[in-house]
Amino acid sequence: MPSDSADDPRLGDVSEGTVLRAILARTPRAAAAIIGPGDDAAVIAAASGTVVATTDTLVHGPDFRLAWSSGYDLGWKSAAVNLADIAAMGARPTALLVALAVPRDMRVSFVEQLADGLRAACEALAPGCAVVGGDLTVSDVLTVAVTALGDLEGRDAVTRGGARVGDVVAVAGELGHAARGLAVLFGKFRDQGTPIAVVTSQLAAGERSALDAQLRPAPPIGLGVMASVAGATAMMDISDGLALDARRLAAASDVTLDLVRSALGEDALLALAGGEDHALLATFPPGVLPPGFRIIGSVRERVDEGVLCDGEPVDVSGWDPYRDWDSTTG
């Protein structure tokens, strides 16, 4: 936190209106907004008549640490993880609603940086999408809750439940990269269990990109629409690890996904077990594979194991915030 400064007051020393104006000054108008921030609710155009909606909450402690994440990082990640869920339905993201619960002693500049991160993520990952409203309140624990909206543009939603026997299993995006970044944070930037600031000079080759994948993920948002147009039969965002999320897709479709270990990268175990990649997992009919996706397996008749790897059961799980709470809070 910066030192006391009249130019950077604490939130508890200014009005809610001042903070909101600081945020909104940094967020452009969404292309689909008919009425944007400033009224009781936003009005968003949905030409197809169908709106896709999702929400995700990031809480200081289990989801991020201020010692490791800047306000910009937090804003970027808060947007990215929600945009990925919209993309996984085959929709185009149109708008974000952001609710902030912020400690009184936090600086206005931190909230401004968070708004900058939200704006930058939308501009980079989903052009035309922007913050259209939200809420601001006080809390002892910094919490960012984002609701994302999307437009299917006349197409049917791509759900988890449409995979068919004979389809190929494909992925767009990195696998295991974010988990590697989290391992760097826990391995190098803790003092007796307490998170400490990241020192970039201590990062080895390749660790910087892994850290970016964890703190500022860049899901392939535009490929969600491409997959839908190409005829994806099922799709989902990989947020809790490939093994766990593939099981969810397999269960919803009543099939088994047989993955190919050699297609999962140099560290197949990390690809299977690591969370927060926010890659897109999809199934396609044979002969259909849009640019940006790579085949990692095939769809088989349902067996007891929903996910196999080279024909053998996969004995790894993924991220579960309740089961893994103690191991990740440090």
Sequence and secondary structure as in RCSB ss.txt:
>XXXX:A:sequence
MPSDSADDPRLGDVSEGTVLRAILARTPRAAAAIIGPGDDAAVIAAASGTVVATTDTLVHGPDFRLAWSSGYDLG
WKSAAVNLADIAAMGARPTALLVALAVPRDMRVSFVEQLADGLRAACEALAPGCAVVGGDLTVSDVLTVAVTALG
DLEGRDAVTRGGARVGDVVAVAGELGHAARGLAVLFGKFRDQGTPIAVVTSQLAAGERSALDAQLRPAPPIGLGV
MASVAGATAMMDISDGLALDARRLAAASDVTLDLVRSALGEDALLALAGGEDHALLATFPPGVLPPGFRIIGSVR
ERVDEGVLCDGEPVDVSGWDPYRDWDSTTG
>XXXX:A:secstr
     TTS BGGGS HHHHHHHHHTTS   TTEEE TTSSS EE  TTS EEEEEEEEEBTTTB TTT  HHHHH
HHHHHHHHHHHHHTT EEEEEEEEEEE TTSBHHHHHHHHHHHHHHHHHHSTT EEEEEEEEE SS EEEEEEEE
E TTS    TT   TT EEEEES SSHHHHHHHHHHHHSEETTEE    GGG  TTHHHHHHHHHS    THHHH
HHHHHT SEEEEE S HHHHHHHHHHHHT EEEE GGGG S HHHHHH     EEEEEE TT   TT EEEEEEE
   S SEEETTEE       TTTTHHHHH 
